[in-house]
């Protein structure tokens, strides 16, 4: 009898595509942010606050944060699956990283919507 080994495989193309899509979202946001920062900001707190007071910039920033967190999750998960062989340790590390990323998403919401 062969004991099945749980490795978390079969993500393949879906994860590759998700990595590319999240990278494009982050790159587009970087360009949008750079253009906004270079054309409308004088460096004062009020101008920064004004840039993020509109719904578009808040949404774009939050979407970028979510893309960053998902991008990081896929990368870290794949590293753990490749290099951490004991299943218990890998599960514990996956859980810690997932909880941290969820917490960071909540923190991003708090920061962006308390302006």
MOPAC internal coordinates of N, CA, C and O (Angstrom, degrees):
PM7 1SCF
backbone

  N    0.0000 0     0.00 0     0.00 0    0    0    0
  C    1.4366 1     0.00 0     0.00 0    1    0    0
  C    1.5223 1   108.70 1     0.00 0    2    1    0
  O    1.2310 1   121.11 1   -47.86 1    3    2    1
  N    1.3106 1   115.49 1   132.14 1    3    2    1
  C    1.4544 1   121.53 1  -179.14 1    5    3    2
  C    1.5196 1   108.84 1   -96.99 1    6    5    3
  O    1.2310 1   121.40 1   -52.62 1    7    6    5
  N    1.3167 1   114.93 1   127.38 1    7    6    5
  C    1.4606 1   120.25 1   178.88 1    9    7    6
  C    1.5301 1   109.14 1   -83.70 1   10    9    7
  O    1.2310 1   119.62 1   -57.18 1   11   10    9
  N    1.3453 1   118.34 1   122.82 1   11   10    9
  C    1.4702 1   119.45 1  -179.80 1   13   11   10
  C    1.5245 1   110.79 1   -69.47 1   14   13   11
  O    1.2310 1   121.14 1   -39.20 1   15   14   13
  N    1.2992 1   115.43 1   140.80 1   15   14   13
  C    1.4522 1   122.01 1   179.03 1   17   15   14
  C    1.5231 1   108.05 1  -105.34 1   18   17   15
  O    1.2310 1   121.20 1   -54.36 1   19   18   17
  N    1.3269 1   115.31 1   125.64 1   19   18   17
  C    1.4569 1   120.03 1   179.30 1   21   19   18
  C    1.5167 1   108.20 1   -86.97 1   22   21   19
  O    1.2310 1   120.76 1   -65.79 1   23   22   21
  N    1.3123 1   116.14 1   114.21 1   23   22   21
  C    1.4511 1   119.56 1  -178.85 1   25   23   22
  C    1.5236 1   112.08 1  -119.12 1   26   25   23
  O    1.2310 1   119.91 1   169.47 1   27   26   25
  N    1.3147 1   117.77 1   -10.53 1   27   26   25
  C    1.4514 1   119.87 1   179.02 1   29   27   26
  C    1.5132 1   113.35 1    76.74 1   30   29   27
  O    1.2310 1   120.25 1  -155.60 1   31   30   29
  N    1.3021 1   117.13 1    24.40 1   31   30   29
  C    1.4584 1   120.76 1  -178.38 1   33   31   30
  C    1.5254 1   110.48 1   -77.59 1   34   33   31
  O    1.2310 1   120.81 1    10.96 1   35   34   33
  N    1.2861 1   116.05 1  -169.04 1   35   34   33
  C    1.4640 1   125.26 1   178.49 1   37   35   34
  C    1.5171 1   112.14 1    75.24 1   38   37   35
  O    1.2310 1   119.35 1  -155.58 1   39   38   37
  N    1.3063 1   118.85 1    24.42 1   39   38   37
  C    1.4529 1   120.50 1   175.27 1   41   39   38
  C    1.5179 1   109.39 1   -91.94 1   42   41   39
  O    1.2310 1   120.65 1   133.68 1   43   42   41
  N    1.3010 1   116.37 1   -46.32 1   43   42   41
  C    1.4486 1   125.24 1   172.51 1   45   43   42
  C    1.5131 1   118.53 1    36.56 1   46   45   43
  O    1.2310 1   121.24 1    67.41 1   47   46   45
  N    1.3248 1   115.23 1  -112.59 1   47   46   45
  C    1.4616 1   121.48 1  -173.17 1   49   47   46
  C    1.5162 1   112.29 1   -61.47 1   50   49   47
  O    1.2310 1   120.01 1   140.66 1   51   50   49
  N    1.3159 1   117.59 1   -39.34 1   51   50   49
  C    1.4655 1   120.97 1  -178.94 1   53   51   50
  C    1.5283 1   110.92 1   -59.66 1   54   53   51
  O    1.2310 1   120.15 1   134.91 1   55   54   53
  N    1.3096 1   117.32 1   -45.09 1   55   54   53
  C    1.4650 1   120.62 1   179.48 1   57   55   54
  C    1.5211 1   111.71 1   -71.52 1   58   57   55
  O    1.2310 1   120.52 1   143.06 1   59   58   57
  N    1.3261 1   116.61 1   -36.94 1   59   58   57
  C    1.4600 1   119.75 1   176.75 1   61   59   58
  C    1.5272 1   109.60 1   -60.50 1   62   61   59
  O    1.2310 1   120.45 1   134.65 1   63   62   61
  N    1.3306 1   116.75 1   -45.35 1   63   62   61
  C    1.4561 1   121.69 1   179.54 1   65   63   62
  C    1.5325 1   111.20 1   -65.83 1   66   65   63
  O    1.2310 1   120.26 1   138.61 1   67   66   65
  N    1.3255 1   117.11 1   -41.39 1   67   66   65
  C    1.4672 1   120.55 1   178.58 1   69   67   66
  C    1.5296 1   110.56 1   -62.53 1   70   69   67
  O    1.2310 1   119.92 1   139.72 1   71   70   69
  N    1.3272 1   117.75 1   -40.28 1   71   70   69
  C    1.4646 1   120.77 1   177.48 1   73   71   70
  C    1.5261 1   110.75 1   -61.10 1   74   73   71
  O    1.2310 1   120.51 1   138.05 1   75   74   73
  N    1.3255 1   116.63 1   -41.95 1   75   74   73
  C    1.4632 1   120.16 1  -178.64 1   77   75   74
  C    1.5275 1   111.39 1   -69.33 1   78   77   75
  O    1.2310 1   120.39 1   137.80 1   79   78   77
  N    1.3277 1   116.86 1   -42.20 1   79   78   77
  C    1.4666 1   120.50 1  -179.37 1   81   79   78
  C    1.5242 1   110.37 1   -64.93 1   82   81   79
  O    1.2310 1   120.17 1   134.39 1   83   82   81
  N    1.3298 1   117.28 1   -45.61 1   83   82   81
  C    1.4665 1   119.41 1   179.64 1   85   83   82
  C    1.5248 1   110.94 1   -65.50 1   86   85   83
  O    1.2310 1   119.89 1   145.51 1   87   86   85
  N    1.3161 1   117.82 1   -34.49 1   87   86   85
  C    1.4662 1   120.55 1   177.01 1   89   87   86
  C    1.5239 1   110.76 1   -65.62 1   90   89   87
  O    1.2310 1   119.98 1   140.27 1   91   90   89
  N    1.3346 1   117.64 1   -39.73 1   91   90   89
  C    1.4637 1   121.12 1   178.27 1   93   91   90
  C    1.5263 1   110.10 1   -65.58 1   94   93   91
  O    1.2310 1   120.18 1   137.31 1   95   94   93
  N    1.3300 1   117.26 1   -42.69 1   95   94   93
  C    1.4664 1   120.59 1   178.08 1   97   95   94
  C    1.5257 1   110.03 1   -59.09 1   98   97   95
  O    1.2310 1   120.10 1   133.95 1   99   98   97
  N    1.3311 1   117.42 1   -46.05 1   99   98   97
  C    1.4668 1   120.37 1  -179.47 1  101   99   98
  C    1.5296 1   111.62 1   -66.11 1  102  101   99
  O    1.2310 1   120.07 1   142.52 1  103  102  101
  N    1.3293 1   117.47 1   -37.48 1  103  102  101
  C    1.4680 1   120.36 1   178.56 1  105  103  102
  C    1.5286 1   110.96 1   -67.12 1  106  105  103
  O    1.2310 1   120.00 1   136.55 1  107  106  105
  N    1.3291 1   117.60 1   -43.45 1  107  106  105
  C    1.4618 1   120.61 1   177.92 1  109  107  106
  C    1.5275 1   111.30 1   -62.14 1  110  109  107
  O    1.2310 1   120.55 1   137.36 1  111  110  109
  N    1.3228 1   116.55 1   -42.64 1  111  110  109
  C    1.4602 1   119.62 1   178.46 1  113  111  110
  C    1.5278 1   110.78 1   -62.28 1  114  113  111
  O    1.2310 1   120.42 1   140.20 1  115  114  113
  N    1.3146 1   116.80 1   -39.80 1  115  114  113
  C    1.4609 1   120.27 1   179.08 1  117  115  114
  C    1.5168 1   110.83 1   -59.60 1  118  117  115
  O    1.2310 1   120.16 1   137.40 1  119  118  117
  N    1.3272 1   117.30 1   -42.60 1  119  118  117
  C    1.4638 1   121.07 1   178.48 1  121  119  118
  C    1.5287 1   110.35 1   -66.10 1  122  121  119
  O    1.2310 1   120.26 1   133.41 1  123  122  121
  N    1.3393 1   117.11 1   -46.59 1  123  122  121
  C    1.4681 1   120.99 1   179.72 1  125  123  122
  C    1.5282 1   110.49 1   -60.76 1  126  125  123
  O    1.2310 1   120.65 1   134.16 1  127  126  125
  N    1.3138 1   116.36 1   -45.84 1  127  126  125
  C    1.4598 1   120.53 1  -179.94 1  129  127  126
  C    1.5247 1   110.97 1   -62.76 1  130  129  127
  O    1.2310 1   120.13 1   136.65 1  131  130  129
  N    1.3282 1   117.36 1   -43.35 1  131  130  129
  C    1.4597 1   120.58 1  -179.38 1  133  131  130
  C    1.5285 1   110.81 1   -62.99 1  134  133  131
  O    1.2310 1   120.37 1   136.71 1  135  134  133
  N    1.3140 1   116.90 1   -43.29 1  135  134  133
  C    1.4656 1   119.96 1   179.07 1  137  135  134
  C    1.5281 1   110.25 1   -62.96 1  138  137  135
  O    1.2310 1   120.19 1   133.91 1  139  138  137
  N    1.3271 1   117.25 1   -46.09 1  139  138  137
  C    1.4697 1   120.63 1   179.07 1  141  139  138
  C    1.5243 1   111.17 1   -62.43 1  142  141  139
  O    1.2310 1   120.47 1   136.01 1  143  142  141
  N    1.3066 1   116.71 1   -43.99 1  143  142  141
  C    1.4609 1   120.60 1  -177.45 1  145  143  142
  C    1.5269 1   111.77 1   -67.29 1  146  145  143
  O    1.2310 1   120.39 1   142.42 1  147  146  145
  N    1.3171 1   116.86 1   -37.58 1  147  146  145
  C    1.4656 1   119.32 1  -177.41 1  149  147  146
  C    1.5243 1   113.13 1   -80.10 1  150  149  147
  O    1.2310 1   120.22 1   155.63 1  151  150  149
  N    1.3263 1   117.18 1   -24.37 1  151  150  149
  C    1.4592 1   118.42 1  -175.45 1  153  151  150
  C    1.5201 1   113.96 1  -100.70 1  154  153  151
  O    1.2310 1   119.53 1   153.63 1  155  154  153
  N    1.3193 1   118.50 1   -26.37 1  155  154  153
  C    1.4651 1   118.41 1  -172.85 1  157  155  154
  C    1.5191 1   114.78 1  -117.98 1  158  157  155
  O    1.2310 1   119.41 1   168.83 1  159  158  157
  N    1.2929 1   118.73 1   -11.17 1  159  158  157
  C    1.4591 1   119.10 1  -173.54 1  161  159  158
  C    1.5221 1   112.13 1  -100.06 1  162  161  159
  O    1.2310 1   121.48 1   -41.28 1  163  162  161
  N    1.3212 1   114.77 1   138.72 1  163  162  161
  C    1.4565 1   119.85 1   173.14 1  165  163  162
  C    1.5332 1   111.28 1  -105.53 1  166  165  163
  O    1.2310 1   120.47 1  -175.69 1  167  166  165
  N    1.3298 1   116.71 1     4.31 1  167  166  165
  C    1.4542 1   121.04 1   178.30 1  169  167  166
  C    1.5075 1   114.70 1    93.94 1  170  169  167
  O    1.2310 1   119.93 1   176.84 1  171  170  169
  N    1.3133 1   117.74 1    -3.16 1  171  170  169
  C    1.4598 1   119.65 1  -178.97 1  173  171  170
  C    1.5302 1   110.24 1   -84.79 1  174  173  171
  O    1.2310 1   121.63 1   -20.46 1  175  174  173
  N    1.3005 1   114.49 1   159.54 1  175  174  173
  C    1.4629 1   120.62 1   178.47 1  177  175  174
  C    1.5280 1   110.87 1   -60.48 1  178  177  175
  O    1.2310 1   120.64 1   140.29 1  179  178  177
  N    1.3126 1   116.38 1   -39.71 1  179  178  177
  C    1.4570 1   120.65 1  -177.77 1  181  179  178
  C    1.5204 1   111.68 1   -64.00 1  182  181  179
  O    1.2310 1   120.09 1   141.58 1  183  182  181
  N    1.3298 1   117.44 1   -38.42 1  183  182  181
  C    1.4588 1   119.45 1   179.69 1  185  183  182
  C    1.5282 1   111.14 1   -70.58 1  186  185  183
  O    1.2310 1   119.86 1   142.32 1  187  186  185
  N    1.3327 1   117.87 1   -37.68 1  187  186  185
  C    1.4693 1   120.36 1   175.17 1  189  187  186
  C    1.5178 1   110.31 1   -64.13 1  190  189  187
  O    1.2310 1   120.97 1   135.65 1  191  190  189
  N    1.3045 1   115.76 1   -44.35 1  191  190  189
  C    1.4599 1   120.38 1   179.24 1  193  191  190
  C    1.5305 1   110.69 1   -62.74 1  194  193  191
  O    1.2310 1   120.67 1   139.50 1  195  194  193
  N    1.3183 1   116.32 1   -40.50 1  195  194  193
  C    1.4535 1   120.82 1   178.03 1  197  195  194
  C    1.5159 1   112.50 1   -63.72 1  198  197  195
  O    1.2310 1   120.42 1   142.30 1  199  198  197
  N    1.3329 1   116.81 1   -37.70 1  199  198  197
  C    1.4655 1   119.67 1   179.25 1  201  199  198
  C    1.5257 1   110.93 1   -63.70 1  202  201  199
  O    1.2310 1   120.57 1   142.08 1  203  202  201
  N    1.3254 1   116.52 1   -37.92 1  203  202  201
  C    1.4599 1   120.01 1  -177.07 1  205  203  202
  C    1.5281 1   113.22 1   -93.79 1  206  205  203
  O    1.2310 1   119.94 1  -179.63 1  207  206  205
  N    1.3222 1   117.72 1     0.37 1  207  206  205
  C    1.4650 1   118.81 1  -179.92 1  209  207  206
  C    1.5203 1   111.89 1   -77.50 1  210  209  207
  O    1.2310 1   120.11 1   156.66 1  211  210  209
  N    1.3110 1   117.40 1   -23.34 1  211  210  209
  C    1.4567 1   120.41 1   177.75 1  213  211  210
  C    1.5231 1   111.60 1   -75.41 1  214  213  211
  O    1.2310 1   121.14 1   -29.41 1  215  214  213
  N    1.3025 1   115.43 1   150.59 1  215  214  213
  C    1.4608 1   119.98 1  -177.73 1  217  215  214
  C    1.5138 1   113.71 1   -65.72 1  218  217  215
  O    1.2310 1   120.14 1   146.57 1  219  218  217
  N    1.3488 1   117.34 1   -33.43 1  219  218  217
  C    1.4643 1   119.79 1  -177.61 1  221  219  218
  C    1.5228 1   111.59 1   -62.89 1  222  221  219
  O    1.2310 1   120.46 1   131.03 1  223  222  221
  N    1.3266 1   116.73 1   -48.97 1  223  222  221
  C    1.4662 1   119.78 1  -175.79 1  225  223  222
  C    1.5266 1   111.04 1   -67.65 1  226  225  223
  O    1.2310 1   120.20 1   143.15 1  227  226  225
  N    1.3090 1   117.22 1   -36.85 1  227  226  225
  C    1.4691 1   119.33 1   176.37 1  229  227  226
  C    1.5226 1   110.46 1   -63.56 1  230  229  227
  O    1.2310 1   120.84 1   133.18 1  231  230  229
  N    1.3376 1   116.00 1   -46.82 1  231  230  229
  C    1.4569 1   119.62 1   179.94 1  233  231  230
  C    1.5241 1   111.05 1   -63.37 1  234  233  231
  O    1.2310 1   120.21 1   135.30 1  235  234  233
  N    1.3293 1   117.21 1   -44.70 1  235  234  233
  C    1.4631 1   120.83 1   179.80 1  237  235  234
  C    1.5251 1   110.99 1   -61.76 1  238  237  235
  O    1.2310 1   120.62 1   139.19 1  239  238  237
  N    1.3233 1   116.42 1   -40.81 1  239  238  237
  C    1.4632 1   120.24 1   178.83 1  241  239  238
  C    1.5186 1   110.66 1   -65.68 1  242  241  239
  O    1.2310 1   120.40 1   135.50 1  243  242  241
  N    1.3344 1   116.85 1   -44.50 1  243  242  241
  C    1.4568 1   119.75 1  -179.95 1  245  243  242
  C    1.5236 1   110.81 1   -65.58 1  246  245  243
  O    1.2310 1   119.72 1   139.25 1  247  246  245
  N    1.3242 1   118.13 1   -40.75 1  247  246  245
  C    1.4627 1   121.22 1   177.00 1  249  247  246
  C    1.5225 1   110.46 1   -61.07 1  250  249  247
  O    1.2310 1   120.81 1   141.53 1  251  250  249
  N    1.3244 1   116.05 1   -38.47 1  251  250  249
  C    1.4657 1   119.85 1   177.95 1  253  251  250
  C    1.5222 1   111.06 1   -67.10 1  254  253  251
  O    1.2310 1   120.38 1   138.78 1  255  254  253
  N    1.3277 1   116.87 1   -41.22 1  255  254  253
  C    1.4679 1   119.16 1   176.53 1  257  255  254
  C    1.5317 1   110.84 1   -61.72 1  258  257  255
  O    1.2310 1   120.15 1   135.45 1  259  258  257
  N    1.3260 1   117.32 1   -44.55 1  259  258  257
  C    1.4674 1   119.84 1   178.28 1  261  259  258
  C    1.5229 1   110.96 1   -61.78 1  262  261  259
  O    1.2310 1   120.47 1   139.67 1  263  262  261
  N    1.3234 1   116.70 1   -40.33 1  263  262  261
  C    1.4609 1   120.36 1   177.23 1  265  263  262
  C    1.5271 1   110.97 1   -63.31 1  266  265  263
  O    1.2310 1   121.02 1   138.37 1  267  266  265
  N    1.3260 1   115.65 1   -41.63 1  267  266  265
  C    1.4638 1   120.20 1   177.94 1  269  267  266
  C    1.5264 1   111.29 1   -61.54 1  270  269  267
  O    1.2310 1   120.58 1   134.68 1  271  270  269
  N    1.3342 1   116.49 1   -45.32 1  271  270  269
  C    1.4595 1   120.31 1  -178.46 1  273  271  270
  C    1.5265 1   111.21 1   -65.82 1  274  273  271
  O    1.2310 1   120.14 1   138.48 1  275  274  273
  N    1.3431 1   117.34 1   -41.52 1  275  274  273
  C    1.4631 1   120.02 1   179.26 1  277  275  274
  C    1.5273 1   110.23 1   -68.11 1  278  277  275
  O    1.2310 1   120.42 1   139.38 1  279  278  277
  N    1.3229 1   116.81 1   -40.62 1  279  278  277
  C    1.4604 1   122.29 1   177.17 1  281  279  278
  C    1.5332 1   110.03 1   -59.09 1  282  281  279
  O    1.2310 1   121.16 1   134.44 1  283  282  281
  N    1.3281 1   115.39 1   -45.56 1  283  282  281
  C    1.4664 1   120.44 1   179.15 1  285  283  282
  C    1.5223 1   110.85 1   -65.31 1  286  285  283
  O    1.2310 1   120.19 1   139.29 1  287  286  285
  N    1.3239 1   117.24 1   -40.71 1  287  286  285
  C    1.4581 1   120.70 1  -179.35 1  289  287  286
  C    1.5271 1   110.64 1   -59.97 1  290  289  287
  O    1.2310 1   120.26 1   133.07 1  291  290  289
  N    1.3186 1   117.11 1   -46.93 1  291  290  289
  C    1.4606 1   120.34 1  -178.90 1  293  291  290
  C    1.5210 1   109.96 1   -62.50 1  294  293  291
  O    1.2310 1   120.20 1   134.66 1  295  294  293
  N    1.3261 1   117.22 1   -45.34 1  295  294  293
  C    1.4601 1   120.16 1  -178.60 1  297  295  294
  C    1.5152 1   113.17 1   -64.90 1  298  297  295
  O    1.2310 1   120.42 1   133.29 1  299  298  297
  N    1.3205 1   116.81 1   -46.71 1  299  298  297
  C    1.4651 1   120.23 1  -178.85 1  301  299  298
  C    1.5303 1   110.19 1   -67.49 1  302  301  299
  O    1.2310 1   120.40 1   138.92 1  303  302  301
  N    1.3271 1   116.84 1   -41.08 1  303  302  301
  C    1.4630 1   120.36 1   178.57 1  305  303  302
  C    1.5319 1   110.71 1   -59.34 1  306  305  303
  O    1.2310 1   120.55 1   136.18 1  307  306  305
  N    1.3220 1   116.55 1   -43.82 1  307  306  305
  C    1.4641 1   119.33 1   179.71 1  309  307  306
  C    1.5236 1   111.65 1   -66.04 1  310  309  307
  O    1.2310 1   120.20 1   141.91 1  311  310  309
  N    1.3219 1   117.23 1   -38.09 1  311  310  309
  C    1.4681 1   119.96 1   177.14 1  313  311  310
  C    1.5251 1   109.91 1   -63.38 1  314  313  311
  O    1.2310 1   120.38 1   134.79 1  315  314  313
  N    1.3348 1   116.89 1   -45.21 1  315  314  313
  C    1.4613 1   119.78 1   179.05 1  317  315  314
  C    1.5277 1   110.94 1   -62.17 1  318  317  315
  O    1.2310 1   120.00 1   137.35 1  319  318  317
  N    1.3372 1   117.61 1   -42.65 1  319  318  317
  C    1.4720 1   120.03 1  -179.21 1  321  319  318
  C    1.5224 1   110.97 1   -65.06 1  322  321  319
  O    1.2310 1   120.03 1   146.87 1  323  322  321
  N    1.3312 1   117.55 1   -33.13 1  323  322  321
  C    1.4613 1   120.41 1  -178.35 1  325  323  322
  C    1.5270 1   112.92 1   -79.10 1  326  325  323
  O    1.2310 1   120.21 1   144.36 1  327  326  325
  N    1.3391 1   117.20 1   -35.64 1  327  326  325
  C    1.4553 1   118.98 1  -168.74 1  329  327  326
  C    1.5267 1   115.67 1  -115.96 1  330  329  327
  O    1.2310 1   119.13 1   165.43 1  331  330  329
  N    1.3168 1   119.26 1   -14.57 1  331  330  329
  C    1.4629 1   121.48 1   178.53 1  333  331  330
  C    1.5276 1   107.28 1  -105.29 1  334  333  331
  O    1.2310 1   120.49 1   -75.21 1  335  334  333
  N    1.2999 1   116.67 1   104.79 1  335  334  333
  C    1.4673 1   120.56 1  -173.96 1  337  335  334
  C    1.5289 1   114.06 1   -83.54 1  338  337  335
  O    1.2310 1   117.77 1   139.78 1  339  338  337
  N    1.3372 1   121.85 1   -40.22 1  339  338  337
  C    1.4691 1   119.50 1   179.58 1  341  339  338
  C    1.5346 1   110.43 1   -65.42 1  342  341  339
  O    1.2310 1   121.05 1   -55.70 1  343  342  341
  N    1.3259 1   115.60 1   124.30 1  343  342  341
  C    1.4561 1   121.51 1  -174.36 1  345  343  342
  C    1.5213 1   112.70 1   -60.49 1  346  345  343
  O    1.2310 1   119.64 1   139.41 1  347  346  345
  N    1.3192 1   118.29 1   -40.59 1  347  346  345
  C    1.4619 1   121.40 1  -179.10 1  349  347  346
  C    1.5149 1   112.71 1   -63.31 1  350  349  347
  O    1.2310 1   120.87 1   136.07 1  351  350  349
  N    1.3153 1   115.95 1   -43.93 1  351  350  349
  C    1.4653 1   119.94 1   179.22 1  353  351  350
  C    1.5243 1   109.79 1   -66.11 1  354  353  351
  O    1.2310 1   120.81 1   137.31 1  355  354  353
  N    1.3299 1   116.05 1   -42.69 1  355  354  353
  C    1.4641 1   119.97 1   179.71 1  357  355  354
  C    1.5292 1   110.81 1   -62.15 1  358  357  355
  O    1.2310 1   120.12 1   137.69 1  359  358  357
  N    1.3263 1   117.38 1   -42.31 1  359  358  357
  C    1.4630 1   121.32 1   178.60 1  361  359  358
  C    1.5276 1   110.73 1   -63.76 1  362  361  359
  O    1.2310 1   120.50 1   138.58 1  363  362  361
  N    1.3183 1   116.65 1   -41.42 1  363  362  361
  C    1.4630 1   120.32 1   178.96 1  365  363  362
  C    1.5357 1   110.66 1   -63.91 1  366  365  363
  O    1.2310 1   120.42 1   136.15 1  367  366  365
  N    1.3236 1   116.80 1   -43.85 1  367  366  365
  C    1.4666 1   119.95 1   178.80 1  369  367  366
  C    1.5221 1   111.51 1   -65.55 1  370  369  367
  O    1.2310 1   120.51 1   138.61 1  371  370  369
  N    1.3447 1   116.64 1   -41.39 1  371  370  369
  C    1.4747 1   119.98 1   176.08 1  373  371  370
  C    1.5246 1   110.57 1   -58.33 1  374  373  371
  O    1.2310 1   120.72 1   135.77 1  375  374  373
  N    1.3258 1   116.23 1   -44.23 1  375  374  373
  C    1.4679 1   120.77 1  -178.80 1  377  375  374
  C    1.5172 1   111.37 1   -63.77 1  378  377  375
  O    1.2310 1   120.34 1   136.21 1  379  378  377
  N    1.3151 1   116.96 1   -43.79 1  379  378  377
  C    1.4644 1   121.21 1  -179.85 1  381  379  378
  C    1.5240 1   110.61 1   -62.32 1  382  381  379
  O    1.2310 1   120.57 1   132.88 1  383  382  381
  N    1.3303 1   116.51 1   -47.12 1  383  382  381
  C    1.4637 1   120.17 1  -179.07 1  385  383  382
  C    1.5236 1   110.71 1   -65.12 1  386  385  383
  O    1.2310 1   119.93 1   137.81 1  387  386  385
  N    1.3286 1   117.74 1   -42.19 1  387  386  385
  C    1.4687 1   120.67 1   179.17 1  389  387  386
  C    1.5257 1   110.83 1   -61.65 1  390  389  387
  O    1.2310 1   120.21 1   134.99 1  391  390  389
  N    1.3260 1   117.21 1   -45.01 1  391  390  389
  C    1.4675 1   120.25 1   179.21 1  393  391  390
  C    1.5307 1   111.64 1   -64.23 1  394  393  391
  O    1.2310 1   120.30 1   139.55 1  395  394  393
  N    1.3241 1   117.03 1   -40.45 1  395  394  393
  C    1.4613 1   120.33 1   177.25 1  397  395  394
  C    1.5260 1   111.60 1   -61.95 1  398  397  395
  O    1.2310 1   120.43 1   134.55 1  399  398  397
  N    1.3311 1   116.79 1   -45.45 1  399  398  397
  C    1.4619 1   120.06 1  -178.63 1  401  399  398
  C    1.5228 1   111.72 1   -66.46 1  402  401  399
  O    1.2310 1   120.06 1   142.65 1  403  402  401
  N    1.3199 1   117.49 1   -37.35 1  403  402  401
  C    1.4678 1   120.61 1   175.43 1  405  403  402
  C    1.5261 1   109.94 1   -64.91 1  406  405  403
  O    1.2310 1   120.50 1   137.72 1  407  406  405
  N    1.3261 1   116.65 1   -42.28 1  407  406  405
  C    1.4604 1   120.94 1   176.68 1  409  407  406
  C    1.5200 1   112.01 1   -61.95 1  410  409  407
  O    1.2310 1   120.29 1   138.89 1  411  410  409
  N    1.3357 1   117.04 1   -41.11 1  411  410  409
  C    1.4615 1   120.64 1   177.81 1  413  411  410
  C    1.5239 1   111.23 1   -64.43 1  414  413  411
  O    1.2310 1   120.11 1   143.45 1  415  414  413
  N    1.3307 1   117.39 1   -36.55 1  415  414  413
  C    1.4685 1   120.42 1   176.96 1  417  415  414
  C    1.5285 1   110.44 1   -64.26 1  418  417  415
  O    1.2310 1   120.40 1   137.98 1  419  418  417
  N    1.3122 1   116.83 1   -42.02 1  419  418  417
  C    1.4592 1   120.29 1   176.17 1  421  419  418
  C    1.5147 1   111.79 1   -63.38 1  422  421  419
  O    1.2310 1   120.48 1   140.59 1  423  422  421
  N    1.2979 1   116.69 1   -39.41 1  423  422  421
  C    1.4592 1   121.88 1   178.23 1  425  423  422
  C    1.5298 1   110.41 1   -64.22 1  426  425  423
  O    1.2310 1   120.50 1   139.38 1  427  426  425
  N    1.3347 1   116.65 1   -40.62 1  427  426  425
  C    1.4655 1   120.85 1   177.89 1  429  427  426
  C    1.5281 1   110.60 1   -61.82 1  430  429  427
  O    1.2310 1   120.39 1   138.51 1  431  430  429
  N    1.3233 1   116.85 1   -41.49 1  431  430  429
  C    1.4740 1   120.49 1   177.03 1  433  431  430
  C    1.5218 1   109.75 1   -60.67 1  434  433  431
  O    1.2310 1   120.69 1   134.12 1  435  434  433
  N    1.3117 1   116.29 1   -45.88 1  435  434  433
  C    1.4634 1   120.74 1  -178.80 1  437  435  434
  C    1.5334 1   110.36 1   -61.15 1  438  437  435
  O    1.2310 1   120.05 1   136.14 1  439  438  437
  N    1.2924 1   117.50 1   -43.86 1  439  438  437
  C    1.4597 1   120.74 1  -178.32 1  441  439  438
  C    1.5275 1   111.50 1   -67.78 1  442  441  439
  O    1.2310 1   120.64 1   134.84 1  443  442  441
  N    1.3235 1   116.38 1   -45.16 1  443  442  441
  C    1.4660 1   120.03 1  -174.23 1  445  443  442
  C    1.5231 1   112.68 1   -72.54 1  446  445  443
  O    1.2310 1   119.48 1   146.11 1  447  446  445
  N    1.3096 1   118.59 1   -33.89 1  447  446  445
  C    1.4595 1   119.61 1  -174.55 1  449  447  446
  C    1.5237 1   114.31 1  -101.78 1  450  449  447
  O    1.2310 1   119.99 1  -170.69 1  451  450  449
  N    1.3202 1   117.63 1     9.31 1  451  450  449
  C    1.4637 1   117.96 1   173.05 1  453  451  450
  C    1.5199 1   111.44 1  -100.90 1  454  453  451
  O    1.2310 1   120.85 1  -179.59 1  455  454  453
  N    1.3154 1   115.99 1     0.41 1  455  454  453
  C    1.4771 1   119.71 1  -179.50 1  457  455  454
  C    1.4957 1   111.32 1   -60.79 1  458  457  455
  O    1.2310 1   120.10 1   180.00 1  459  458  457

